[in-house]
Every structure is written in structure tokens, then in C-alpha cells.
């Protein structure tokens, strides 16, 4: 399994666990429920760093595409 995917799953599990604990004690459920959904969406859909596609220096796929477009313009 991909290391980044494992980290994302662990973060989502932590968010869900925190929400379950907070909801057990009825701690601001009307605020925490939407915040938990947003947190999970951000964790799962945050752009990944492209390590296999030639951007071994940690640049994102978008940055790599922008660099390729700049080189094509020259």
C-alpha cells in the first residue's frame, strides 16, 4: 500500500475517532459534524505529490505540469 494513502487513512481514522468521542459526550455536535466532514474531505482530496512521475524533488503534479508548459513555450 502507498505510504501517503496509509497516512491519509490514519488521519481520517483519527478524525472519526475524535468525532465519536465528542458526540458521545454531546459536545457541540451541530458544529463538529460538518467540521468532521470537511476535515475528511480535505484529507482525502488534498493534491498528492507526484513521486513516480519524474518529480522526485517533491513538487506537485500541478507544478510539474506548469514547468513542462513553460519549457514548451521556449
N, C-alpha and C positions, 0 to 999 in steps of 0.2 A: 504494500500500500504506500502511496505517496506520503512523504513526511508532512507536506503542507495540508493535505487532506486530513491526516490524523490530528494535526494541531487544530484545524477548524472543527472537527468533531468533538475534541476535548473542550474547546471553548463553548460550543453550543451546549454540551452536556452541563458545563458549569453554569451557564445562564439559566437553563431549565431547572437545575437543582436549586439555584438561588430563588427562582420564582416559586418553586414548590414550597420551599421553606417559608418564604414571605406570605404566600397565600394560606398556608396552614395557620399562621398567626393573624390572618386578616389585616395585613399591613399594606394599606393603600393599593388594593387590588385594581381599582379603576385606573390607576396610573401605571402600575407595574406591568399589567398585561400587555398594553400596547408598546410599552418600552421594551419588553422582552421580545416581542415580535420584531420590532425594528432592530434590536441588537442581533438577533439570529439572522435576519436578512443581511445586515451589514457584514457579519462574519462570513456567511456563505457566499455572498455575491461580490465581495471585495476583489478587485482585479488581482490575478496571480502574477507572480514574477515568472517570466519565461526562462527556465534554466536549460531546457533541452534544445531550444530553437536557435542557439547561437549567441544568445545574450548572457553569456556566462558571468558577466560582471554585475549581474543583479538588476539590470534595467528591466522595466516592464515591457510587455509586448507592444504597448502603445508607443513608448519611447523608441523602441527598435523600429517600428513602422515609420515613425516620424524621421528617424535618422536615414532610413532607406529612401524615403521620399526626397529628402534634402540631397542625397547623393545622386539621385536620378535627375534632379533639376540641373546639376552641374554639367 
